[in-house]
Structure formats: structure tokens, C-alpha cells
Amino acid sequence: MSISDAIEQVEDADVAVAKAVAPLQHHPVTEALGQLSEVADQPPMFALGALVLGAGVLTGRPRITETGLRLLAAVGLATAMKTVVKQTVARTRPYVLANEGRYETKLLGPVEKEWNSFPSGHTADAVSAARAVARVWPELRVPAYAAAAAVAAIQIPRCAHYPSDIAAGALVGVAAEALTDQFLEGVARRVEPRLQAG
């Protein structure tokens, strides 16, 4: 099977799922959960990271400070990475398919909201944040990952994203947090000996 055949099969499956869940788009539960998932949008995520970082600094608690720093860095990198992909791959959102019967993809196409379905930024941010929190607080791994999964899952019935958008967003989130961790660990290895020597 060629790559183009595989992509076509994924797209066909995505479209089938979007059509199947379209009737749920305006259900009160879908809309309520969709609104809750907006916490994973960029402004709230950056605000959360800044609040956690500030709380850690003000209370003198290094673990909380590290959590805020990792949240800000991971979400920032995830946002940058997903933005590059969105500007490269234009794909109409499922609500365009549900409401207008139109599905299109283009390389380097329009960047308007209705065209930037791929990948899911909410998922990328939620996954990167969950992994950042779990990195510092392993005991919070399960609720952090469950929250990220819930944010990702509701994007499908609310017709904001296709399943492959969610998968790609999750990969972006994992990659962003892993790169953030490598960078921060590298900085710590260089700084700690100087602090101990001083």
C-alpha cells in the first residue's frame, strides 16, 4: 500500500466518523464538555502555567516552580509545533463537513479557523501539559492523563477535529514535552555544578 493510499484510507475513516457524530454537535452535553475543554486552549494554558510558576516562586516551593516552568515551556513548544503543521496542512474542520457538506485538504492552503483542523491544538497542549505535570508529580499521572484524554475525546463529537487530528495533536504534545524535558535537564546539568561550587 502506498502512502497516498494510506492517507486516503485515514481520511475516509475520519470523514465517516465525522458524519456519524455530527448529530451530537449541538447536544447540550457535547457543548458543555466542549466549553470545559477550552481550558486546553493556548491562553488558559499559558495563564495556568504562569500561575503555577508564580505560586511556586512566591511560596518558595521548588517542585511547584518546576511544574509551572515545565508547563509553560512544554505548552509553548507544543503551540509552536502545531502552528507550523497547521500552516503547512490545510484541512477543513468537521463542522464544515457537518454543516456545509464540504471536506477539503490543501498543502500551504488557507489559515482561517475553518481550515486549520490538523492537528488538534487543544490535544497537543493538553497532552504536553499532562506529561509536564506527571514528570514532576508522578502520583498525579493518572488524573493528568485522564484529563488530557477527555479534552481530546470531546473534540470529535463537537465537530472540531477528526480522529487523525487528535492522534497527530497527541504526538505533537508528547514530542514537545520530551524535547522540553531534554532541554531543561541539560540546563540543570550545566547549572547545578556552578551553584554547588558557588
Buried (B, 14 or more C-beta within 10 A) or exposed (E): EEEEEEEEEBBEEBBEBBBEBBEBBEBEEBBEBBEEBEBBBBEEBBEBBEEBBEBBBEEEEEEBBBBBBBBBBBBBBBBEBBBEBBEEBBBBBBBBBBEEEEBEBEEEBEEEEBBBBBBBBBBBBBBBBBBBBBBBBEEBBEEBBEBBBBBBBBBBBBBBBBBBBBBBBBBBBBBBBBBBBEEBEEEEEEEEEEEEEE
